[in-house]
Amino acid sequence: MDVIARTGSFAAAARELGKVPSSLTYSVRQLEDALDVLLFDRRSRQARLTAAGNELLLEGRRLLEQMDAVANRVKRVATGWETQLTIAVDGVISRLTMFELCESFYALNPQCLAHREGASAAVPATLGNPGTRLRLRTEVLAGTWEALISGQADLAIGVGMQINLPGGVQFKELGSVEFVYAVAPHHPLAGVSEPITDAELVRHRAVAVADSAQRLAPITVNLLPGQDVLTVASMQHKIEALLRCMGSGFVPEPMVREHISAGRLVVKATDRGARPLPKMGYAWRTPDAAAPGAAREPQLGLALRWWLNQLDSPATRTALLQRHGQVPLAGM
């Protein structure tokens, strides 16, 4: 149908396909009889698609593409590449570094690499063409753990270290993050002598990020009983609220470093005492050898292995915690 529609006649299509015209006519007639519709208007010298024929051709193309995609994905699974890899990322992790890691992962695909401007280095042939779909999801506090434990994510980056590891989960330390108490320069607490007492803090609204966990017990950090609280969905929203003088609170120092340097936020000491820097890590699920159909010695998928190799780099771990800023737009 595609060739007939493109060439405009059964005879021209037959020549291109190396068949006799009667063979194409018979095939199309059988299809029309099976569907009980007219696919080609033969009243003129040219074979023109009817509305029904055009719809069948469009849907047929789509189905053929899907069949090819399924076949390719099955082949990838057979070679060890996952069909999809879901990564849960805590909101304090560097978005800039995560997107750069995603770019590097997609660069494993020679077809994608060929379209990237300025790409000069060839991809090693051993890397092949993964085609694994990446899915990133942003979580907060216990929600990052929950996404992994519940099976909604294969890899979790930025998890806390306060949980006992369940079976089938591996964990490695990512590093520590310094949190500072920040307020806008025109906030009432900006002029209060330091260290600020809890009795003074409780008189002012705090800004808190809601834990995204739905089943695990949510984590509440640095909130005082009876204190007014503005709850937001992400650390970026919390910083925006602080800049607008809508409250105060603890934030990761790397995420507000530029605002502090520019004088848009002021760091204040509190008398809550010096505490160790919060440590964060990353965790992943390992294959279950007891699962139905599992291999005798199941191996990690190649996509997950690639990400774990990147996370083994101290420079990558540091960048994920320390390198914050605006994600540059393409061409800028």
Phi and psi in degrees as GROMACS dihedral restraints (atoms count N, CA, C in turn):
[ dihedral_restraints ]
;  ai    aj    ak    al  type     phi  dphi    fc
    3     4     5     6     1   -61.7    20    10
    4     5     6     7     1   -47.3    20    10
    6     7     8     9     1   -69.5    20    10
    7     8     9    10     1   -38.6    20    10
    9    10    11    12     1   -62.8    20    10
   10    11    12    13     1   -44.5    20    10
   12    13    14    15     1   -65.1    20    10
   13    14    15    16     1   -37.4    20    10
   15    16    17    18     1   -73.5    20    10
   16    17    18    19     1   -41.0    20    10
   18    19    20    21     1   -84.7    20    10
   19    20    21    22     1   -22.7    20    10
   21    22    23    24     1    89.5    20    10
   22    23    24    25     1     0.1    20    10
   24    25    26    27     1  -158.4    20    10
   25    26    27    28     1   155.8    20    10
   27    28    29    30     1   -67.7    20    10
   28    29    30    31     1   -36.1    20    10
   30    31    32    33     1   -66.9    20    10
   31    32    33    34     1   -44.7    20    10
   33    34    35    36     1   -66.0    20    10
   34    35    36    37     1   -38.9    20    10
   36    37    38    39     1   -64.9    20    10
   37    38    39    40     1   -40.0    20    10
   39    40    41    42     1   -62.8    20    10
   40    41    42    43     1   -41.6    20    10
   42    43    44    45     1   -62.4    20    10
   43    44    45    46     1   -42.4    20    10
   45    46    47    48     1   -67.1    20    10
   46    47    48    49     1   -35.5    20    10
   48    49    50    51     1   -89.2    20    10
   49    50    51    52     1    -7.2    20    10
   51    52    53    54     1    72.9    20    10
   52    53    54    55     1    32.3    20    10
   54    55    56    57     1  -122.7    20    10
   55    56    57    58     1   170.1    20    10
   57    58    59    60     1   -88.3    20    10
   58    59    60    61     1   146.7    20    10
   60    61    62    63     1   -55.4    20    10
   61    62    63    64     1   -37.9    20    10
   63    64    65    66     1   -62.6    20    10
   64    65    66    67     1   -30.6    20    10
   66    67    68    69     1   -65.9    20    10
   67    68    69    70     1   -43.1    20    10
   69    70    71    72     1   -68.0    20    10
   70    71    72    73     1   -41.8    20    10
   72    73    74    75     1   -59.4    20    10
   73    74    75    76     1   -43.2    20    10
   75    76    77    78     1   -63.4    20    10
   76    77    78    79     1   -43.8    20    10
   78    79    80    81     1   -63.9    20    10
   79    80    81    82     1   -44.2    20    10
   81    82    83    84     1   -67.0    20    10
   82    83    84    85     1   -39.2    20    10
   84    85    86    87     1   -63.2    20    10
   85    86    87    88     1   -40.5    20    10
   87    88    89    90     1   -60.9    20    10
   88    89    90    91     1   -40.8    20    10
   90    91    92    93     1   -66.9    20    10
   91    92    93    94     1   -40.6    20    10
   93    94    95    96     1   -64.3    20    10
   94    95    96    97     1   -40.8    20    10
   96    97    98    99     1   -65.9    20    10
   97    98    99   100     1   -39.3    20    10
   99   100   101   102     1   -66.3    20    10
  100   101   102   103     1   -37.3    20    10
  102   103   104   105     1   -90.7    20    10
  103   104   105   106     1   -14.2    20    10
  105   106   107   108     1    59.4    20    10
  106   107   108   109     1    41.4    20    10
  108   109   110   111     1  -138.9    20    10
  109   110   111   112     1   160.8    20    10
  111   112   113   114     1   -95.8    20    10
  112   113   114   115     1   122.8    20    10
  114   115   116   117     1   -94.8    20    10
  115   116   117   118     1   -32.3    20    10
  117   118   119   120     1  -125.2    20    10
  118   119   120   121     1   138.9    20    10
  120   121   122   123     1   -89.9    20    10
  121   122   123   124     1   112.8    20    10
  123   124   125   126     1  -103.7    20    10
  124   125   126   127     1    16.1    20    10
  126   127   128   129     1   -73.2    20    10
  127   128   129   130     1   -21.4    20    10
  129   130   131   132     1  -108.3    20    10
  130   131   132   133     1   179.7    20    10
  132   133   134   135     1   -67.0    20    10
  133   134   135   136     1   -25.2    20    10
  135   136   137   138     1   -94.9    20    10
  136   137   138   139     1   147.6    20    10
  138   139   140   141     1   -89.4    20    10
  139   140   141   142     1   108.7    20    10
  141   142   143   144     1  -107.2    20    10
  142   143   144   145     1   137.5    20    10
  144   145   146   147     1   -68.0    20    10
  145   146   147   148     1   137.8    20    10
  147   148   149   150     1   -79.1    20    10
  148   149   150   151     1   174.1    20    10
  150   151   152   153     1   -59.8    20    10
  151   152   153   154     1   -40.7    20    10
  153   154   155   156     1   -66.3    20    10
  154   155   156   157     1   -40.4    20    10
  156   157   158   159     1   -64.7    20    10
  157   158   159   160     1   -40.6    20    10
  159   160   161   162     1   -63.4    20    10
  160   161   162   163     1   -40.9    20    10
  162   163   164   165     1   -64.7    20    10
  163   164   165   166     1   -42.1    20    10
  165   166   167   168     1   -63.9    20    10
  166   167   168   169     1   -39.4    20    10
  168   169   170   171     1   -65.0    20    10
  169   170   171   172     1   -44.7    20    10
  171   172   173   174     1   -63.5    20    10
  172   173   174   175     1   -45.6    20    10
  174   175   176   177     1   -68.0    20    10
  175   176   177   178     1   -36.4    20    10
  177   178   179   180     1   -63.7    20    10
  178   179   180   181     1   -41.8    20    10
  180   181   182   183     1   -60.2    20    10
  181   182   183   184     1   -44.8    20    10
  183   184   185   186     1   -61.9    20    10
  184   185   186   187     1   -42.8    20    10
  186   187   188   189     1   -65.4    20    10
  187   188   189   190     1   -38.6    20    10
  189   190   191   192     1   -65.1    20    10
  190   191   192   193     1   -39.8    20    10
  192   193   194   195     1   -63.1    20    10
  193   194   195   196     1   -41.2    20    10
  195   196   197   198     1   -65.2    20    10
  196   197   198   199     1   -39.7    20    10
  198   199   200   201     1   -63.0    20    10
  199   200   201   202     1   -41.8    20    10
  201   202   203   204     1   -63.8    20    10
  202   203   204   205     1   -41.2    20    10
  204   205   206   207     1   -64.4    20    10
  205   206   207   208     1   -41.9    20    10
  207   208   209   210     1   -62.1    20    10
  208   209   210   211     1   -44.6    20    10
  210   211   212   213     1   -61.2    20    10
  211   212   213   214     1   -42.5    20    10
  213   214   215   216     1   -65.6    20    10
  214   215   216   217     1   -39.4    20    10
  216   217   218   219     1   -68.5    20    10
  217   218   219   220     1   -37.3    20    10
  219   220   221   222     1   -62.5    20    10
  220   221   222   223     1   -40.7    20    10
  222   223   224   225     1   -63.7    20    10
  223   224   225   226     1   -39.8    20    10
  225   226   227   228     1   -64.6    20    10
  226   227   228   229     1   -42.8    20    10
  228   229   230   231     1   -60.0    20    10
  229   230   231   232     1   -39.8    20    10
  231   232   233   234     1   -65.2    20    10
  232   233   234   235     1   -27.0    20    10
  234   235   236   237     1   -89.9    20    10
  235   236   237   238     1    -0.3    20    10
  237   238   239   240     1   105.1    20    10
  238   239   240   241     1    -4.7    20    10
  240   241   242   243     1   -87.2    20    10
  241   242   243   244     1   132.9    20    10
  243   244   245   246     1   -69.2    20    10
  244   245   246   247     1   149.0    20    10
  246   247   248   249     1   -67.1    20    10
  247   248   249   250     1   -42.1    20    10
  249   250   251   252     1  -144.1    20    10
  250   251   252   253     1   143.6    20    10
  252   253   254   255     1  -125.9    20    10
  253   254   255   256     1   119.9    20    10
  255   256   257   258     1  -103.9    20    10
  256   257   258   259     1   128.7    20    10
  258   259   260   261     1  -119.6    20    10
  259   260   261   262     1   120.8    20    10
  261   262   263   264     1   -91.0    20    10
  262   263   264   265     1   127.1    20    10
  264   265   266   267     1  -122.7    20    10
  265   266   267   268     1   125.6    20    10
  267   268   269   270     1   -68.0    20    10
  268   269   270   271     1   150.6    20    10
  270   271   272   273     1   -65.2    20    10
  271   272   273   274     1   -12.7    20    10
  273   274   275   276     1   -91.7    20    10
  274   275   276   277     1    -3.0    20    10
  276   277   278   279     1   -79.7    20    10
  277   278   279   280     1   144.5    20    10
  279   280   281   282     1   -62.8    20    10
  280   281   282   283     1   117.4    20    10
  282   283   284   285     1   -66.0    20    10
  283   284   285   286     1   -39.0    20    10
  285   286   287   288     1   -58.5    20    10
  286   287   288   289     1   -46.6    20    10
  288   289   290   291     1   -68.0    20    10
  289   290   291   292     1   -38.4    20    10
  291   292   293   294     1   -61.9    20    10
  292   293   294   295     1   -42.9    20    10
  294   295   296   297     1   -67.8    20    10
  295   296   297   298     1   -34.8    20    10
  297   298   299   300     1   -67.0    20    10
  298   299   300   301     1   -37.3    20    10
  300   301   302   303     1   -65.1    20    10
  301   302   303   304     1   -40.4    20    10
  303   304   305   306     1   -62.6    20    10
  304   305   306   307     1   -41.0    20    10
  306   307   308   309     1   -61.0    20    10
  307   308   309   310     1   -42.5    20    10
  309   310   311   312     1   -64.8    20    10
  310   311   312   313     1   -37.6    20    10
  312   313   314   315     1   -65.1    20    10
  313   314   315   316     1   -45.9    20    10
  315   316   317   318     1   -66.3    20    10
  316   317   318   319     1   -24.4    20    10
  318   319   320   321     1   -69.7    20    10
  319   320   321   322     1   -11.7    20    10
  321   322   323   324     1   -67.0    20    10
  322   323   324   325     1   -20.6    20    10
  324   325   326   327     1   -84.0    20    10
  325   326   327   328     1   111.7    20    10
  327   328   329   330     1   -58.3    20    10
  328   329   330   331     1   -31.5    20    10
  330   331   332   333     1   -67.1    20    10
  331   332   333   334     1   -40.4    20    10
  333   334   335   336     1   -69.5    20    10
  334   335   336   337     1   -40.2    20    10
  336   337   338   339     1   -63.2    20    10
  337   338   339   340     1   -35.0    20    10
  339   340   341   342     1   -65.9    20    10
  340   341   342   343     1   -23.3    20    10
  342   343   344   345     1   -94.1    20    10
  343   344   345   346     1    -4.1    20    10
  345   346   347   348     1   -83.5    20    10
  346   347   348   349     1   127.1    20    10
  348   349   350   351     1   -66.4    20    10
  349   350   351   352     1   138.7    20    10
  351   352   353   354     1    80.0    20    10
  352   353   354   355     1     2.4    20    10
  354   355   356   357     1   -76.0    20    10
  355   356   357   358     1   118.3    20    10
  357   358   359   360     1  -116.3    20    10
  358   359   360   361     1   -28.6    20    10
  360   361   362   363     1   -80.1    20    10
  361   362   363   364     1   134.9    20    10
  363   364   365   366     1   -79.3    20    10
  364   365   366   367     1   147.6    20    10
  366   367   368   369     1   -81.0    20    10
  367   368   369   370     1   131.7    20    10
  369   370   371   372     1   -55.5    20    10
  370   371   372   373     1   137.6    20    10
  372   373   374   375     1   -62.0    20    10
  373   374   375   376     1   -25.5    20    10
  375   376   377   378     1   -69.2    20    10
  376   377   378   379     1   -19.4    20    10
  378   379   380   381     1   -75.5    20    10
  379   380   381   382     1   -27.1    20    10
  381   382   383   384     1    67.5    20    10
  382   383   384   385     1  -153.7    20    10
  384   385   386   387     1  -126.0    20    10
  385   386   387   388     1    91.6    20    10
  387   388   389   390     1   -65.3    20    10
  388   389   390   391     1   -51.9    20    10
  390   391   392   393     1    66.7    20    10
  391   392   393   394     1    13.3    20    10
  393   394   395   396     1   -70.2    20    10
  394   395   396   397     1   131.9    20    10
  396   397   398   399     1   -79.1    20    10
  397   398   399   400     1   130.0    20    10
  399   400   401   402     1   -96.4    20    10
  400   401   402   403     1   140.6    20    10
  402   403   404   405     1  -132.3    20    10
  403   404   405   406     1   116.8    20    10
  405   406   407   408     1  -102.4    20    10
  406   407   408   409     1   137.0    20    10
  408   409   410   411     1  -134.1    20    10
  409   410   411   412     1   133.6    20    10
  411   412   413   414     1   -91.3    20    10
  412   413   414   415     1   129.5    20    10
  414   415   416   417     1  -128.2    20    10
  415   416   417   418     1   170.5    20    10
  417   418   419   420     1  -134.0    20    10
  418   419   420   421     1   131.0    20    10
  420   421   422   423     1    52.2    20    10
  421   422   423   424     1  -122.2    20    10
  423   424   425   426     1   -65.4    20    10
  424   425   426   427     1   -19.4    20    10
  426   427   428   429     1   -63.1    20    10
  427   428   429   430     1   -28.1    20    10
  429   430   431   432     1   -68.3    20    10
  430   431   432   433     1   -43.3    20    10
  432   433   434   435     1   -63.4    20    10
  433   434   435   436     1   -44.5    20    10
  435   436   437   438     1   -60.2    20    10
  436   437   438   439     1   -39.9    20    10
  438   439   440   441     1   -60.0    20    10
  439   440   441   442     1   -37.8    20    10
  441   442   443   444     1   -75.0    20    10
  442   443   444   445     1   -49.3    20    10
  444   445   446   447     1   -64.3    20    10
  445   446   447   448     1   -35.4    20    10
  447   448   449   450     1   -78.0    20    10
  448   449   450   451     1    -5.6    20    10
  450   451   452   453     1    86.7    20    10
  451   452   453   454     1     4.6    20    10
  453   454   455   456     1   -78.7    20    10
  454   455   456   457     1   -13.3    20    10
  456   457   458   459     1  -138.4    20    10
  457   458   459   460     1   150.5    20    10
  459   460   461   462     1   -95.2    20    10
  460   461   462   463     1   -25.2    20    10
  462   463   464   465     1  -141.5    20    10
  463   464   465   466     1   136.0    20    10
  465   466   467   468     1  -123.5    20    10
  466   467   468   469     1   125.7    20    10
  468   469   470   471     1  -115.5    20    10
  469   470   471   472     1   123.4    20    10
  471   472   473   474     1    98.8    20    10
  472   473   474   475     1    26.5    20    10
  474   475   476   477     1   -80.2    20    10
  475   476   477   478     1   152.0    20    10
  477   478   479   480     1   -77.5    20    10
  478   479   480   481     1   174.1    20    10
  480   481   482   483     1  -111.2    20    10
  481   482   483   484     1    21.5    20    10
  483   484   485   486     1   -97.1    20    10
  484   485   486   487     1    12.3    20    10
  486   487   488   489     1  -119.7    20    10
  487   488   489   490     1   144.8    20    10
  489   490   491   492     1   -75.9    20    10
  490   491   492   493     1   131.8    20    10
  492   493   494   495     1   -68.2    20    10
  493   494   495   496     1   126.3    20    10
  495   496   497   498     1   -75.5    20    10
  496   497   498   499     1   168.3    20    10
  498   499   500   501     1   -64.1    20    10
  499   500   501   502     1   144.4    20    10
  501   502   503   504     1    80.0    20    10
  502   503   504   505     1    12.5    20    10
  504   505   506   507     1  -123.7    20    10
  505   506   507   508     1   131.6    20    10
  507   508   509   510     1  -108.8    20    10
  508   509   510   511     1   149.8    20    10
  510   511   512   513     1  -138.2    20    10
  511   512   513   514     1   140.7    20    10
  513   514   515   516     1  -136.7    20    10
  514   515   516   517     1   150.5    20    10
  516   517   518   519     1   -76.5    20    10
  517   518   519   520     1   139.2    20    10
  519   520   521   522     1   -97.1    20    10
  520   521   522   523     1   -43.0    20    10
  522   523   524   525     1   148.9    20    10
  523   524   525   526     1  -172.6    20    10
  525   526   527   528     1  -113.2    20    10
  526   527   528   529     1   152.6    20    10
  528   529   530   531     1  -126.7    20    10
  529   530   531   532     1   131.2    20    10
  531   532   533   534     1   -85.4    20    10
  532   533   534   535     1   129.0    20    10
  534   535   536   537     1  -105.2    20    10
  535   536   537   538     1   140.1    20    10
  537   538   539   540     1  -125.4    20    10
  538   539   540   541     1   153.0    20    10
  540   541   542   543     1   -90.1    20    10
  541   542   543   544     1   118.2    20    10
  543   544   545   546     1  -123.9    20    10
  544   545   546   547     1   145.5    20    10
  546   547   548   549     1  -141.0    20    10
  547   548   549   550     1   161.4    20    10
  549   550   551   552     1   -71.1    20    10
  550   551   552   553     1   151.7    20    10
  552   553   554   555     1   -61.8    20    10
  553   554   555   556     1   -22.7    20    10
  555   556   557   558     1   -99.9    20    10
  556   557   558   559     1    12.4    20    10
  558   559   560   561     1   -77.6    20    10
  559   560   561   562     1   145.9    20    10
  561   562   563   564     1   -55.2    20    10
  562   563   564   565     1   -32.5    20    10
  564   565   566   567     1   -73.8    20    10
  565   566   567   568     1   -15.5    20    10
  567   568   569   570     1   -63.8    20    10
  568   569   570   571     1   -29.0    20    10
  570   571   572   573     1   -99.8    20    10
  571   572   573   574     1     3.5    20    10
  573   574   575   576     1   -79.0    20    10
  574   575   576   577     1   139.8    20    10
  576   577   578   579     1   -65.5    20    10
  577   578   579   580     1   149.0    20    10
  579   580   581   582     1  -103.3    20    10
  580   581   582   583     1   155.0    20    10
  582   583   584   585     1   -75.1    20    10
  583   584   585   586     1   147.1    20    10
  585   586   587   588     1   -78.5    20    10
  586   587   588   589     1   131.7    20    10
  588   589   590   591     1   -82.2    20    10
  589   590   591   592     1   160.9    20    10
  591   592   593   594     1   -63.2    20    10
  592   593   594   595     1   -33.8    20    10
  594   595   596   597     1   -61.7    20    10
  595   596   597   598     1   -33.0    20    10
  597   598   599   600     1   -80.1    20    10
  598   599   600   601     1   -40.3    20    10
  600   601   602   603     1   -61.0    20    10
  601   602   603   604     1   -39.6    20    10
  603   604   605   606     1   -66.4    20    10
  604   605   606   607     1   -17.3    20    10
  606   607   608   609     1   -79.8    20    10
  607   608   609   610     1    -6.9    20    10
  609   610   611   612     1  -123.7    20    10
  610   611   612   613     1   149.4    20    10
  612   613   614   615     1   -66.5    20    10
  613   614   615   616     1   134.9    20    10
  615   616   617   618     1  -100.0    20    10
  616   617   618   619     1   151.7    20    10
  618   619   620   621     1  -110.0    20    10
  619   620   621   622     1   126.1    20    10
  621   622   623   624     1  -128.4    20    10
  622   623   624   625     1   149.6    20    10
  624   625   626   627     1   -96.7    20    10
  625   626   627   628     1   128.2    20    10
  627   628   629   630     1   -69.5    20    10
  628   629   630   631     1   134.4    20    10
  630   631   632   633     1   -66.3    20    10
  631   632   633   634     1   131.7    20    10
  633   634   635   636     1   -85.2    20    10
  634   635   636   637     1     1.0    20    10
  636   637   638   639     1   -66.7    20    10
  637   638   639   640     1   139.3    20    10
  639   640   641   642     1  -105.7    20    10
  640   641   642   643     1   -29.5    20    10
  642   643   644   645     1  -114.7    20    10
  643   644   645   646     1   -41.9    20    10
  645   646   647   648     1   -68.6    20    10
  646   647   648   649     1   156.2    20    10
  648   649   650   651     1   -64.6    20    10
  649   650   651   652     1   122.9    20    10
  651   652   653   654     1   -65.6    20    10
  652   653   654   655     1   150.9    20    10
  654   655   656   657     1  -100.6    20    10
  655   656   657   658     1   131.7    20    10
  657   658   659   660     1  -116.2    20    10
  658   659   660   661     1   127.6    20    10
  660   661   662   663     1  -127.8    20    10
  661   662   663   664     1   132.0    20    10
  663   664   665   666     1    61.8    20    10
  664   665   666   667     1    28.9    20    10
  666   667   668   669     1  -106.0    20    10
  667   668   669   670     1   138.5    20    10
  669   670   671   672     1   -98.5    20    10
  670   671   672   673     1   144.9    20    10
  672   673   674   675     1   -58.2    20    10
  673   674   675   676     1   132.2    20    10
  675   676   677   678     1    83.4    20    10
  676   677   678   679     1    -0.3    20    10
  678   679   680   681     1   -81.5    20    10
  679   680   681   682     1   138.5    20    10
  681   682   683   684     1   -67.6    20    10
  682   683   684   685     1   138.6    20    10
  684   685   686   687     1  -134.0    20    10
  685   686   687   688     1   132.5    20    10
  687   688   689   690     1  -101.9    20    10
  688   689   690   691     1   117.0    20    10
  690   691   692   693     1  -100.8    20    10
  691   692   693   694     1   129.8    20    10
  693   694   695   696     1  -124.0    20    10
  694   695   696   697     1   173.0    20    10
  696   697   698   699     1   -91.1    20    10
  697   698   699   700     1   -18.8    20    10
  699   700   701   702     1  -149.6    20    10
  700   701   702   703     1   164.3    20    10
  702   703   704   705     1   -66.1    20    10
  703   704   705   706     1   -33.6    20    10
  705   706   707   708     1   -62.1    20    10
  706   707   708   709     1   -39.7    20    10
  708   709   710   711     1   -66.8    20    10
  709   710   711   712     1   -37.1    20    10
  711   712   713   714     1   -62.9    20    10
  712   713   714   715     1   -44.9    20    10
  714   715   716   717     1   -62.5    20    10
  715   716   717   718     1   -40.0    20    10
  717   718   719   720     1   -61.6    20    10
  718   719   720   721     1   -40.9    20    10
  720   721   722   723     1   -65.1    20    10
  721   722   723   724     1   -38.9    20    10
  723   724   725   726     1   -64.2    20    10
  724   725   726   727     1   -43.1    20    10
  726   727   728   729     1   -62.0    20    10
  727   728   729   730     1   -31.5    20    10
  729   730   731   732     1   -87.2    20    10
  730   731   732   733     1     7.3    20    10
  732   733   734   735     1    61.1    20    10
  733   734   735   736     1    36.0    20    10
  735   736   737   738     1   -93.3    20    10
  736   737   738   739     1     0.1    20    10
  738   739   740   741     1   166.7    20    10
  739   740   741   742     1  -168.0    20    10
  741   742   743   744     1  -141.2    20    10
  742   743   744   745     1   169.2    20    10
  744   745   746   747     1   165.9    20    10
  745   746   747   748     1   173.8    20    10
  747   748   749   750     1   -84.3    20    10
  748   749   750   751     1   135.5    20    10
  750   751   752   753     1  -139.2    20    10
  751   752   753   754     1   154.0    20    10
  753   754   755   756     1   -62.7    20    10
  754   755   756   757     1   126.8    20    10
  756   757   758   759     1   -55.9    20    10
  757   758   759   760     1   -41.9    20    10
  759   760   761   762     1   -61.0    20    10
  760   761   762   763     1   -29.3    20    10
  762   763   764   765     1   -76.6    20    10
  763   764   765   766     1   -20.8    20    10
  765   766   767   768     1  -117.7    20    10
  766   767   768   769     1    11.1    20    10
  768   769   770   771     1   -57.5    20    10
  769   770   771   772     1   -44.0    20    10
  771   772   773   774     1   -66.7    20    10
  772   773   774   775     1   -39.0    20    10
  774   775   776   777     1   -65.7    20    10
  775   776   777   778     1   -37.5    20    10
  777   778   779   780     1   -67.4    20    10
  778   779   780   781     1   -44.5    20    10
  780   781   782   783     1   -62.4    20    10
  781   782   783   784     1   -35.6    20    10
  783   784   785   786     1   -83.8    20    10
  784   785   786   787     1    -4.4    20    10
  786   787   788   789     1    82.4    20    10
  787   788   789   790     1     9.2    20    10
  789   790   791   792     1   -78.8    20    10
  790   791   792   793     1   -20.6    20    10
  792   793   794   795     1  -133.9    20    10
  793   794   795   796     1   151.5    20    10
  795   796   797   798     1  -121.0    20    10
  796   797   798   799     1   132.7    20    10
  798   799   800   801     1   -89.4    20    10
  799   800   801   802     1   130.6    20    10
  801   802   803   804     1  -121.6    20    10
  802   803   804   805     1   141.6    20    10
  804   805   806   807     1   -86.0    20    10
  805   806   807   808     1   142.4    20    10
  807   808   809   810     1  -117.6    20    10
  808   809   810   811     1   162.7    20    10
  810   811   812   813     1   -93.9    20    10
  811   812   813   814     1    23.7    20    10
  813   814   815   816     1   -74.1    20    10
  814   815   816   817     1    -2.7    20    10
  816   817   818   819     1    91.4    20    10
  817   818   819   820     1   149.4    20    10
  819   820   821   822     1   -71.6    20    10
  820   821   822   823     1   128.5    20    10
  822   823   824   825     1  -123.5    20    10
  823   824   825   826     1   152.0    20    10
  825   826   827   828     1   -61.9    20    10
  826   827   828   829     1   150.5    20    10
  828   829   830   831     1   -65.0    20    10
  829   830   831   832     1   134.8    20    10
  831   832   833   834     1   -60.2    20    10
  832   833   834   835     1   130.2    20    10
  834   835   836   837     1   -96.6    20    10
  835   836   837   838     1   142.3    20    10
  837   838   839   840     1  -126.8    20    10
  838   839   840   841     1   162.7    20    10
  840   841   842   843     1  -148.2    20    10
  841   842   843   844     1  -173.0    20    10
  843   844   845   846     1  -133.8    20    10
  844   845   846   847     1   149.4    20    10
  846   847   848   849     1  -141.3    20    10
  847   848   849   850     1   156.3    20    10
  849   850   851   852     1  -147.7    20    10
  850   851   852   853     1   156.8    20    10
  852   853   854   855     1   -90.3    20    10
  853   854   855   856     1   139.2    20    10
  855   856   857   858     1  -101.4    20    10
  856   857   858   859     1   153.8    20    10
  858   859   860   861     1   -60.8    20    10
  859   860   861   862     1   143.5    20    10
  861   862   863   864     1   -94.1    20    10
  862   863   864   865     1   111.3    20    10
  864   865   866   867     1   -67.5    20    10
  865   866   867   868     1   -20.2    20    10
  867   868   869   870     1   -88.7    20    10
  868   869   870   871     1    -6.0    20    10
  870   871   872   873     1   -67.1    20    10
  871   872   873   874     1   147.1    20    10
  873   874   875   876     1   -58.7    20    10
  874   875   876   877     1   131.4    20    10
  876   877   878   879     1    80.6    20    10
  877   878   879   880     1     0.7    20    10
  879   880   881   882     1   -72.0    20    10
  880   881   882   883     1   151.4    20    10
  882   883   884   885     1   -69.2    20    10
  883   884   885   886     1   160.6    20    10
  885   886   887   888     1   -60.1    20    10
  886   887   888   889     1   -40.2    20    10
  888   889   890   891     1  -127.6    20    10
  889   890   891   892     1    79.3    20    10
  891   892   893   894     1   -62.5    20    10
  892   893   894   895     1   142.0    20    10
  894   895   896   897     1  -111.8    20    10
  895   896   897   898     1   156.1    20    10
  897   898   899   900     1   -63.9    20    10
  898   899   900   901     1   145.6    20    10
  900   901   902   903     1   -64.2    20    10
  901   902   903   904     1   154.6    20    10
  903   904   905   906     1   -65.9    20    10
  904   905   906   907     1   -33.5    20    10
  906   907   908   909     1   -66.7    20    10
  907   908   909   910     1   -46.4    20    10
  909   910   911   912     1   -62.8    20    10
  910   911   912   913     1   -39.5    20    10
  912   913   914   915     1   -62.2    20    10
  913   914   915   916     1   -37.8    20    10
  915   916   917   918     1   -62.0    20    10
  916   917   918   919     1   -45.2    20    10
  918   919   920   921     1   -65.4    20    10
  919   920   921   922     1   -39.5    20    10
  921   922   923   924     1   -65.7    20    10
  922   923   924   925     1   -35.1    20    10
  924   925   926   927     1   -63.8    20    10
  925   926   927   928     1   -39.4    20    10
  927   928   929   930     1   -65.0    20    10
  928   929   930   931     1   -39.9    20    10
  930   931   932   933     1   -72.3    20    10
  931   932   933   934     1   -16.0    20    10
  933   934   935   936     1   -70.0    20    10
  934   935   936   937     1   -17.3    20    10
  936   937   938   939     1   -78.8    20    10
  937   938   939   940     1   123.6    20    10
  939   940   941   942     1   -58.3    20    10
  940   941   942   943     1   -36.0    20    10
  942   943   944   945     1   -64.5    20    10
  943   944   945   946     1   -39.5    20    10
  945   946   947   948     1   -67.2    20    10
  946   947   948   949     1   -43.5    20    10
  948   949   950   951     1   -61.9    20    10
  949   950   951   952     1   -42.3    20    10
  951   952   953   954     1   -64.5    20    10
  952   953   954   955     1   -42.7    20    10
  954   955   956   957     1   -63.3    20    10
  955   956   957   958     1   -38.0    20    10
  957   958   959   960     1   -63.2    20    10
  958   959   960   961     1   -28.8    20    10
  960   961   962   963     1   -97.5    20    10
  961   962   963   964     1   -28.8    20    10
  963   964   965   966     1  -110.9    20    10
  964   965   966   967     1   -23.4    20    10
  966   967   968   969     1   -95.8    20    10
  967   968   969   970     1    92.7    20    10
  969   970   971   972     1  -115.1    20    10
  970   971   972   973     1   159.1    20    10
  972   973   974   975     1   156.6    20    10
  973   974   975   976     1  -178.5    20    10
  975   976   977   978     1   -72.6    20    10
  976   977   978   979     1   140.4    20    10
  978   979   980   981     1   -78.2    20    10
  979   980   981   982     1   116.6    20    10
  981   982   983   984     1   -65.9    20    10
  982   983   984   985     1   141.3    20    10
  984   985   986   987     1   -81.3    20    10
  985   986   987   988     1   152.8    20    10
  987   988   989   990     1   -59.5    20    10
  988   989   990   991     1   134.9    20    10
  990   991   992   993     1    84.1    20    10
  991   992   993   994     1     0.5    20    10
